[in-house]
Amino acid sequence: MAEGDLDRFDRAILSILAVEGRISVTNLAGRIGLSKSPTQTRLKRLEQDGVITGYRAMIDPVRVKREHVAFVEVKLTDTREAALSAFNVAVQAVPEVEQCHMIAGAFDYLLKVRTSDMVSYRAVLGEKISSLPHVAQTSTYVAMEAVKDVAL
């Protein structure tokens, strides 16, 4: 399903679910101005078409001792497909890496790394990130405050 195929009701469903993932279908229907049955049908279609890929809990990082956020630029020694694939597979196994994006620019990847503090971050950098396949260089930027942190 392409974005252009979404009508105002679909967009309203997505907008509400992005903030209130546990809302009941009855409440969702009332909020978008449809009855329960067509809302449920639209919701199932959005799930089946892969527009809605899942539901998850938003967890307070302070309460689970993961409040330290660092963004890490990673440069590889090799950017041929085999090297990129090896890095992509290996980075999936590092639980502290919350996000990994391939970048077009002066470096190859940008990682969002979440740990409890600077000491644990240094251990993750030294023992895990630096030992990923083909890593040549890293640069770290520590976040002081999350001003906006929203997932689609």
C-alpha positions as CSV (number, residue, x, y, z in Angstrom):
1,M,0.0,0.0,0.0
2,A,1.5,3.4,-1.0
3,E,1.1,6.5,1.1
4,G,-1.2,8.0,-1.5
5,D,-3.6,5.1,-0.9
6,L,-4.2,6.2,2.6
7,D,-7.4,8.3,3.1
8,R,-8.1,10.7,6.0
9,F,-9.5,7.9,8.2
10,D,-6.4,5.7,7.7
11,R,-4.2,8.7,8.5
12,A,-6.3,9.5,11.6
13,I,-5.9,5.8,12.8
14,L,-2.2,6.0,12.3
15,S,-1.8,9.3,14.0
16,I,-3.8,8.1,17.1
17,L,-2.1,4.7,17.3
18,A,1.4,6.4,17.1
19,V,0.6,8.0,20.5
20,E,-2.0,5.6,22.0
21,G,-1.1,2.1,20.8
22,R,-3.4,0.5,23.4
23,I,-6.5,2.4,22.6
24,S,-9.6,0.2,22.2
25,V,-11.1,-0.2,18.7
26,T,-14.4,1.3,20.1
27,N,-12.5,4.4,21.4
28,L,-10.5,4.6,18.2
29,A,-13.7,4.5,16.1
30,G,-15.3,7.3,18.1
31,R,-12.2,9.5,17.7
32,I,-12.1,9.1,13.9
33,G,-15.8,9.3,13.4
34,L,-16.6,5.8,12.1
35,S,-18.4,2.9,13.7
36,K,-16.4,0.0,15.3
37,S,-16.7,-2.5,12.4
38,P,-15.3,-0.3,9.6
39,T,-12.6,0.9,11.9
40,Q,-11.6,-2.7,12.8
41,T,-11.6,-3.6,9.1
42,R,-9.3,-0.6,8.3
43,L,-7.0,-1.5,11.2
44,K,-6.7,-5.1,10.0
45,R,-6.0,-3.9,6.4
46,L,-3.3,-1.5,7.7
47,E,-1.7,-4.4,9.6
48,Q,-1.9,-6.9,6.7
49,D,-0.6,-4.4,4.2
50,G,2.4,-3.8,6.4
51,V,1.6,-0.1,7.1
52,I,1.3,-1.0,10.8
53,T,4.3,-3.3,11.5
54,G,3.7,-3.9,15.2
55,Y,3.0,-2.5,18.6
56,R,5.4,-1.8,21.5
57,A,5.7,-0.3,24.9
58,M,7.5,3.0,25.4
59,I,9.9,2.4,28.2
60,D,11.4,5.2,30.4
61,P,15.2,4.8,29.9
62,V,15.9,6.4,33.3
63,R,13.9,3.7,35.2
64,V,15.7,0.9,33.3
65,K,19.2,2.6,33.7
66,R,19.7,3.3,30.0
67,E,19.6,7.1,30.1
68,H,23.1,7.7,28.6
69,V,22.8,8.3,24.8
70,A,25.7,8.6,22.4
71,F,25.6,9.0,18.7
72,V,28.6,7.3,17.0
73,E,29.9,8.0,13.5
74,V,31.5,4.8,12.1
75,K,33.9,4.7,9.2
76,L,34.7,1.3,7.6
77,T,37.9,0.2,6.0
78,D,35.9,-1.3,3.1
79,T,32.5,-0.4,1.7
80,R,32.1,-3.1,-0.8
81,E,28.8,-5.0,-0.5
82,A,30.3,-8.0,1.4
83,A,31.8,-5.7,4.0
84,L,28.6,-3.7,4.4
85,S,26.6,-6.9,4.8
86,A,29.1,-8.2,7.4
87,F,28.8,-5.0,9.4
88,N,25.0,-5.0,9.1
89,V,24.7,-8.5,10.4
90,A,27.1,-8.0,13.3
91,V,25.7,-4.7,14.5
92,Q,22.3,-6.4,15.0
93,A,23.8,-8.5,17.8
94,V,24.9,-5.4,19.9
95,P,21.9,-4.8,22.2
96,E,23.1,-1.3,23.2
97,V,22.8,-0.1,19.6
98,E,19.3,1.2,19.5
99,Q,19.5,2.4,15.9
100,C,21.9,2.0,13.0
101,H,21.7,4.0,9.8
102,M,23.9,3.8,6.7
103,I,24.8,7.4,5.8
104,A,25.8,9.1,2.6
105,G,28.5,11.4,3.7
106,A,31.9,11.7,5.4
107,F,31.3,8.5,7.4
108,D,29.5,5.2,6.7
109,Y,27.1,4.6,9.6
110,L,25.5,6.6,12.4
111,L,24.6,4.6,15.5
112,K,22.4,5.6,18.4
113,V,23.8,3.8,21.5
114,R,22.0,3.7,24.8
115,T,23.8,2.6,28.0
116,S,23.6,3.4,31.8
117,D,26.5,5.8,31.9
118,M,29.8,6.9,30.3
119,V,31.8,4.0,31.9
120,S,29.5,1.4,30.4
121,Y,29.4,3.3,27.1
122,R,33.2,3.2,26.9
123,A,33.1,-0.6,27.5
124,V,30.5,-1.0,24.7
125,L,32.6,1.1,22.3
126,G,35.9,-0.6,23.1
127,E,34.7,-4.2,23.3
128,K,31.7,-4.3,20.9
129,I,31.5,-1.4,18.4
130,S,35.2,-1.1,17.7
131,S,35.4,-4.9,17.1
132,L,32.6,-5.0,14.5
133,P,33.7,-6.1,11.0
134,H,35.7,-3.5,9.0
135,V,35.5,-0.7,11.6
136,A,38.3,1.7,10.9
137,Q,37.3,4.7,13.0
138,T,34.6,6.0,15.3
139,S,33.6,9.4,16.6
140,T,31.3,9.8,19.6
141,Y,28.8,12.6,20.3
142,V,27.1,12.4,23.7
143,A,23.5,13.7,23.9
144,M,22.9,16.1,26.7
145,E,19.1,16.1,26.4
146,A,16.4,14.6,24.2
147,V,14.4,17.6,23.0
148,K,12.3,15.5,20.7
149,D,12.3,11.7,20.5
150,V,9.4,10.3,18.6
151,A,9.1,7.1,16.5
152,L,6.7,6.8,13.7
